[in-house]
Amino acid sequence: MTSRERALAALRGEPTDRVPVYHTSFSSRAASHVLGREACVGGGVQRWRESAALWNGPRAHQEFLQRSLTDAHDLAVGTEQDLFRWSGWRLSEKPSERIDENTFVSGDRAGAWRVRRYDPPTEVFEVVEEHAPPGEPMETVEDLDRHVRRLAERPIDESAARAAGENARDLLQRFGGEFLLRFEAGGLAIPFVEHAAIWLEAVAARPDVVAAYLDRQAEERLPGLRALAAAGVKVVFGGGDMASGTGPFYSPAAFHELMLPRLKRLTAECRRLGLLYLFGSDGNLWPVAEDLYGRSGVAGHYEVDRLAGMDLDRLRRTYPALALVGANIASFTLSRGTAAEVAAQARDCIDQAKAHGRILVGISNAVVPETPPANIDAMLETIAKYR
């Protein structure tokens, strides 16, 4: 079987010639170890690299994009993956100022601006200072209500969906015969990056506001799903972070009332279009499992978090139609454990995949920068030997 055939067969519950593999993410340092050269992949480091490329002009940015795609492909080949994550984190806003090698300003110093600084040891590129002029406040649930109402009044811009469809056609032409490709679409989540406390308050006090926001979010996702399906895409990665190691950020009742109806709308459209919809979140999702896995219509779950209790055997026995992707070698074990512990965990995942099917074995979250090279080797060698 080709990698594409193997991955797609596993997601559909069909037999495969060997266990399929997919690793959710590699840091640049870890990928560089695998490739034996500096690898233009990763998370925050890629945002920093893109900022630098944009600062240096269109030619530098185009070279960055091509190098990123080449290195992502070489990494997928070098780690014998069957599902290809062709793009990592992006930050496509051109900086307005470069303070030093690692620090950029975006925006206008006379208005709204942000300073981001790159930290090489951690490969983090985060906002360290920002200023927003007086505008739409977001301090109370009432402010959130006004924000959602204004959002609902805006027409949906489908230009991004059209661009995504065109890009998908190009990528499928280049790599679709070799790999199953990862395309992100259908994201659905209550926001927890900014104004998390207000959103959580709204879940309890004004669920109607959250419902209206999720309705709008689902409506915005539909053009992208249709564009990708028209381009020939077969699988979409959706969902959104909603849990920690102890459980969801909000109650199962809130998930049932707020998330489930909108998620079902997306999965129904995916079935109509012939797409498999995968829901992604790490953390302990057992409290909402009946809704998420049993009622929502999702085809699978990615970022399957072993250390949060998301056990492959229990998941596959309880939900036999559920595919599990990037399952479920723990980033913590890979970065903090011994090579023997990593090998044992990888072998367990392979054994589960052979016993149950519908599992793509791999790192569930990320191979982080501080991961010992010997542990990376142990994971890859164990998978290659026993898959």
C-alpha positions as CSV (number, residue, x, y, z in Angstrom):
1,M,0.0,0.0,0.0
2,T,1.1,3.6,-0.5
3,S,1.2,5.8,2.6
4,R,-2.0,7.5,1.4
5,E,-3.8,4.2,0.9
6,R,-2.7,3.0,4.3
7,A,-3.7,6.0,6.2
8,L,-7.1,6.4,4.5
9,A,-7.8,2.7,4.9
10,A,-7.1,2.9,8.6
11,L,-9.4,5.9,9.1
12,R,-12.2,4.0,7.3
13,G,-11.7,0.8,9.3
14,E,-10.3,-1.2,6.4
15,P,-7.3,-3.6,6.6
16,T,-3.8,-2.3,6.2
17,D,-0.5,-4.0,5.2
18,R,1.1,-2.5,8.3
19,V,0.4,-0.1,11.1
20,P,0.1,3.5,9.8
21,V,2.0,6.3,11.4
22,Y,1.4,10.0,12.1
23,H,3.3,12.3,14.4
24,T,1.3,15.4,15.3
25,S,4.3,17.8,15.5
26,F,8.1,18.1,15.7
27,S,10.0,21.0,17.1
28,S,12.7,22.4,14.8
29,R,15.5,21.0,17.0
30,A,14.0,17.5,17.1
31,A,13.4,17.5,13.3
32,S,16.9,18.8,12.8
33,H,18.2,15.7,14.7
34,V,16.2,13.4,12.4
35,L,17.2,15.1,9.1
36,G,20.8,15.9,10.1
37,R,20.5,19.6,9.1
38,E,18.6,22.6,10.4
39,A,14.9,21.8,9.8
40,C,12.5,24.6,8.9
41,V,9.5,23.2,10.8
42,G,8.1,23.7,14.2
43,G,5.8,26.0,16.2
44,G,6.9,29.4,17.5
45,V,10.2,29.1,15.7
46,Q,8.4,29.0,12.4
47,R,6.4,32.2,13.3
48,W,9.7,33.9,14.1
49,R,11.3,32.7,10.9
50,E,8.3,33.9,8.9
51,S,8.4,37.3,10.6
52,A,12.1,37.6,9.6
53,A,11.3,36.4,6.1
54,L,8.5,38.9,5.7
55,W,10.8,41.7,7.0
56,N,13.4,40.8,4.5
57,G,11.0,41.0,1.5
58,P,8.9,39.0,-0.9
59,R,11.8,36.9,-2.2
60,A,12.9,35.9,1.3
61,H,9.3,35.0,2.2
62,Q,8.8,32.8,-0.9
63,E,12.1,31.0,-0.1
64,F,10.9,30.5,3.5
65,L,7.6,29.0,2.3
66,Q,9.4,26.6,-0.1
67,R,12.0,25.6,2.4
68,S,9.3,24.9,5.0
69,L,7.3,22.7,2.6
70,T,10.5,20.8,1.5
71,D,11.6,20.2,5.1
72,A,8.1,19.1,6.2
73,H,8.0,16.6,3.3
74,D,11.5,15.3,4.1
75,L,10.6,14.9,7.7
76,A,7.5,12.9,6.9
77,V,9.6,10.7,4.6
78,G,12.4,10.4,7.2
79,T,10.1,9.4,10.0
80,E,8.1,7.0,7.7
81,Q,4.8,8.8,8.3
82,D,1.7,8.0,6.2
83,L,-0.2,11.3,6.9
84,F,1.6,14.4,5.9
85,R,1.4,17.6,7.9
86,W,2.6,20.0,5.2
87,S,2.3,23.2,7.2
88,G,2.9,24.1,10.8
89,W,2.2,27.3,12.7
90,R,2.0,30.5,10.6
91,L,2.2,34.2,11.3
92,S,1.7,36.0,8.0
93,E,1.5,39.6,9.3
94,K,4.5,41.6,8.1
95,P,6.3,43.3,11.0
96,S,6.4,47.1,11.1
97,E,9.7,47.2,13.1
98,R,12.6,44.9,14.0
99,I,14.1,45.7,17.4
100,D,16.8,43.0,17.3
101,E,17.4,39.6,15.8
102,N,14.7,37.9,17.9
103,T,12.2,40.8,18.5
104,F,9.6,42.2,16.1
105,V,6.9,44.8,16.4
106,S,3.6,44.4,14.5
107,G,1.0,47.1,14.1
108,D,1.3,50.9,14.4
109,R,3.1,52.5,17.3
110,A,0.5,55.3,17.1
111,G,-2.3,52.9,17.5
112,A,-2.5,49.2,18.2
113,W,0.8,47.2,18.3
114,R,2.4,44.1,19.7
115,V,6.0,43.2,20.5
116,R,6.9,39.5,20.0
117,R,10.2,38.0,21.2
118,Y,11.7,34.6,20.2
119,D,13.4,32.5,22.8
120,P,15.7,30.0,21.1
121,P,16.0,27.3,23.9
122,T,12.2,26.8,24.0
123,E,11.4,27.8,20.4
124,V,8.7,30.1,21.7
125,F,7.8,33.3,19.9
126,E,5.3,35.1,22.1
127,V,3.8,38.6,22.8
128,V,5.9,40.3,25.5
129,E,4.3,43.8,25.2
130,E,1.2,45.2,23.6
131,H,-1.0,48.2,23.3
132,A,-4.6,48.5,22.2
133,P,-6.2,51.9,21.8
134,P,-9.6,52.5,23.4
135,G,-12.2,50.6,21.3
136,E,-14.6,47.7,21.8
137,P,-14.1,46.6,25.5
138,M,-14.1,43.0,26.5
139,E,-14.5,43.2,30.3
140,T,-17.9,41.8,31.0
141,V,-20.4,39.3,29.6
142,E,-22.4,42.2,28.3
143,D,-19.4,43.3,26.3
144,L,-19.2,39.8,24.9
145,D,-22.8,39.9,24.0
146,R,-22.4,43.1,22.0
147,H,-19.3,41.7,20.3
148,V,-21.1,38.5,19.2
149,R,-24.1,40.5,17.9
150,R,-21.8,42.7,15.8
151,L,-20.0,39.6,14.6
152,A,-23.3,38.1,13.4
153,E,-24.1,41.2,11.4
154,R,-21.0,40.9,9.2
155,P,-21.2,39.1,5.9
156,I,-19.1,36.0,5.7
157,D,-16.0,36.4,3.6
158,E,-15.4,33.3,1.5
159,S,-12.2,34.5,-0.1
160,A,-10.1,32.5,2.4
161,A,-12.1,29.4,1.6
162,R,-11.4,29.8,-2.1
163,A,-7.7,30.3,-1.6
164,A,-7.6,27.2,0.6
165,G,-9.3,25.2,-2.1
166,E,-6.8,26.4,-4.7
167,N,-3.9,25.6,-2.4
168,A,-5.3,22.2,-1.7
169,R,-5.4,21.4,-5.4
170,D,-1.8,22.3,-5.8
171,L,-0.7,20.3,-2.8
172,L,-2.7,17.2,-3.8
173,Q,-1.2,17.4,-7.3
174,R,2.3,17.4,-5.8
175,F,2.0,15.1,-2.9
176,G,-1.5,13.4,-3.0
177,G,-0.3,10.3,-4.8
178,E,2.2,9.7,-2.0
179,F,0.6,10.8,1.3
180,L,-2.8,11.5,2.8
181,L,-2.5,15.2,3.6
182,R,-3.6,17.1,6.7
183,F,-5.9,20.0,6.0
184,E,-7.3,22.0,8.8
185,A,-11.0,23.0,8.5
186,G,-14.1,22.9,10.6
187,G,-12.5,24.3,13.8
188,L,-15.1,24.7,16.5
189,A,-14.3,25.8,20.1
190,I,-15.3,28.2,22.9
191,P,-12.3,30.6,23.0
192,F,-9.8,30.1,25.9
193,V,-6.8,32.0,24.6
194,E,-8.1,35.5,25.2
195,H,-10.7,36.6,27.7
196,A,-11.1,33.0,29.0
197,A,-12.7,34.1,32.3
198,I,-15.4,36.0,30.5
199,W,-16.2,33.2,28.2
200,L,-16.5,30.7,31.1
201,E,-18.7,33.1,32.9
202,A,-20.9,33.4,29.8
203,V,-21.1,29.6,29.5
204,A,-22.8,29.6,32.9
205,A,-24.7,32.9,33.0
206,R,-25.4,33.6,29.3
207,P,-25.3,30.4,27.3
208,D,-27.4,32.1,24.6
209,V,-24.4,34.4,23.8
210,V,-22.0,31.4,23.6
211,A,-24.6,29.5,21.4
212,A,-24.8,32.5,19.0
213,Y,-21.0,32.7,18.8
214,L,-20.8,29.0,18.0
215,D,-23.6,29.3,15.4
216,R,-21.6,32.0,13.7
217,Q,-18.3,29.9,14.0
218,A,-20.0,26.9,12.4
219,E,-21.5,29.0,9.6
220,E,-18.0,30.5,8.8
221,R,-16.5,27.0,8.5
222,L,-18.9,25.7,5.9
223,P,-17.4,27.4,2.8
224,G,-13.9,26.1,3.7
225,L,-15.3,22.5,4.0
226,R,-17.0,22.8,0.6
227,A,-13.9,24.3,-1.1
228,L,-11.6,21.5,0.3
229,A,-14.0,18.8,-0.8
230,A,-14.3,20.2,-4.3
231,A,-10.5,20.2,-4.4
232,G,-10.4,16.5,-3.7
233,V,-9.6,16.5,0.0
234,K,-10.8,13.4,1.9
235,V,-10.0,14.2,5.6
236,V,-10.3,17.5,7.6
237,F,-8.8,18.2,11.0
238,G,-11.2,20.3,13.1
239,G,-12.3,20.7,16.7
240,G,-10.3,22.8,19.2
241,D,-8.7,22.6,22.6
242,M,-11.2,22.2,25.3
243,A,-9.7,20.1,28.1
244,S,-6.8,19.7,30.5
245,G,-5.5,16.5,32.1
246,T,-8.3,16.5,34.6
247,G,-11.2,17.1,32.3
248,P,-13.0,19.6,30.0
249,F,-12.9,23.3,30.8
250,Y,-16.7,23.4,31.1
251,S,-19.4,21.0,32.1
252,P,-20.6,18.0,30.1
253,A,-24.1,19.6,30.2
254,A,-22.6,22.7,28.6
255,F,-20.9,20.6,25.9
256,H,-24.2,18.8,25.2
257,E,-26.2,22.0,24.9
258,L,-23.7,24.3,23.3
259,M,-21.1,22.3,21.3
260,L,-22.9,19.2,20.3
261,P,-25.6,20.7,18.0
262,R,-23.0,22.9,16.1
263,L,-20.6,20.0,15.9
264,K,-23.3,17.8,14.4
265,R,-24.0,20.5,11.8
266,L,-20.4,20.4,10.7
267,T,-20.1,16.6,10.6
268,A,-23.4,16.3,8.7
269,E,-22.0,18.6,6.1
270,C,-18.8,16.6,5.9
271,R,-20.8,13.4,5.4
272,R,-22.7,15.1,2.6
273,L,-19.4,16.2,1.0
274,G,-17.6,12.8,1.5
275,L,-15.2,14.2,4.1
276,L,-14.0,12.5,7.2
277,Y,-14.1,15.0,10.1
278,L,-11.5,14.5,12.9
279,F,-11.9,16.4,16.2
280,G,-8.7,17.5,18.0
281,S,-8.1,18.3,21.6
282,D,-5.7,16.9,24.1
283,G,-6.7,16.4,27.7
284,N,-9.2,14.1,29.4
285,L,-12.3,14.0,27.2
286,W,-14.1,11.0,28.9
287,P,-16.7,13.2,30.6
288,V,-18.0,14.2,27.2
289,A,-17.2,11.0,25.4
290,E,-20.7,9.9,24.7
291,D,-21.6,13.2,23.0
292,L,-18.2,13.7,21.3
293,Y,-17.6,10.1,20.1
294,G,-21.0,8.6,20.2
295,R,-23.5,11.3,19.1
296,S,-21.6,14.0,17.2
297,G,-20.8,12.2,14.0
298,V,-17.0,12.7,14.2
299,A,-15.0,10.1,12.3
300,G,-12.0,10.3,14.6
301,H,-10.0,12.0,17.3
302,Y,-6.5,13.4,17.1
303,E,-4.1,14.4,19.9
304,V,-5.1,11.4,21.9
305,D,-3.7,12.1,25.3
306,R,-2.4,9.0,27.1
307,L,-1.4,10.7,30.3
308,A,-4.9,12.3,30.6
309,G,-6.4,8.8,30.6
310,M,-7.3,8.5,26.9
311,D,-6.5,4.8,26.7
312,L,-6.4,3.3,23.2
313,D,-7.9,-0.1,24.2
314,R,-10.8,1.4,26.1
315,L,-11.5,4.0,23.4
316,R,-11.5,1.4,20.6
317,R,-13.6,-1.1,22.5
318,T,-16.1,1.5,23.6
319,Y,-16.3,3.3,20.3
320,P,-15.4,0.8,17.6
321,A,-16.2,3.2,14.7
322,L,-13.8,5.9,16.1
323,A,-10.4,6.4,14.4
324,L,-7.6,7.6,16.6
325,V,-4.8,9.7,15.0
326,G,-1.4,10.5,16.5
327,A,-2.0,7.9,19.1
328,N,-0.8,7.9,21.7
329,I,2.9,8.3,22.5
330,A,3.1,11.0,25.2
331,S,5.2,14.1,24.7
332,F,6.0,14.1,28.4
333,T,7.4,10.5,28.3
334,L,9.3,11.3,25.2
335,S,11.0,14.4,26.7
336,R,11.4,13.3,30.3
337,G,11.4,9.5,30.3
338,T,14.2,7.0,29.4
339,A,14.7,5.5,26.0
340,A,13.4,2.2,27.4
341,E,10.2,3.8,28.6
342,V,9.7,5.5,25.2
343,A,10.2,2.2,23.4
344,A,7.8,0.4,25.6
345,Q,5.1,3.1,25.1
346,A,5.6,3.0,21.3
347,R,5.4,-0.8,21.3
348,D,2.2,-0.7,23.3
349,C,0.6,1.7,20.8
350,I,1.6,-0.5,17.9
351,D,0.1,-3.6,19.7
352,Q,-3.1,-1.7,20.2
353,A,-3.2,-0.7,16.6
354,K,-2.7,-4.3,15.4
355,A,-5.3,-5.5,17.8
356,H,-8.0,-3.0,17.0
357,G,-7.3,-1.2,13.7
358,R,-8.4,2.4,13.0
359,I,-5.3,3.7,14.8
360,L,-2.5,5.9,13.4
361,V,0.4,5.5,15.9
362,G,2.6,8.5,16.8
363,I,3.4,11.3,19.1
364,S,0.1,12.7,20.4
365,N,1.1,16.3,20.7
366,A,4.7,17.5,20.0
367,V,8.3,16.3,20.0
368,V,9.4,19.3,22.1
369,P,12.9,21.0,21.8
370,E,14.3,19.5,25.0
371,T,13.6,15.9,23.9
372,P,16.8,13.8,24.2
373,P,17.9,12.6,20.7
374,A,18.2,9.1,22.1
375,N,14.5,9.1,23.0
376,I,13.6,10.3,19.5
377,D,15.7,7.4,18.0
378,A,14.1,4.9,20.4
379,M,10.6,5.9,19.3
380,L,11.3,5.9,15.6
381,E,13.3,2.6,15.7
382,T,10.7,0.8,17.7
383,I,7.9,1.9,15.3
384,A,10.0,0.9,12.3
385,K,10.8,-2.5,13.8
386,Y,7.3,-3.5,15.0
387,R,4.8,-1.8,12.8
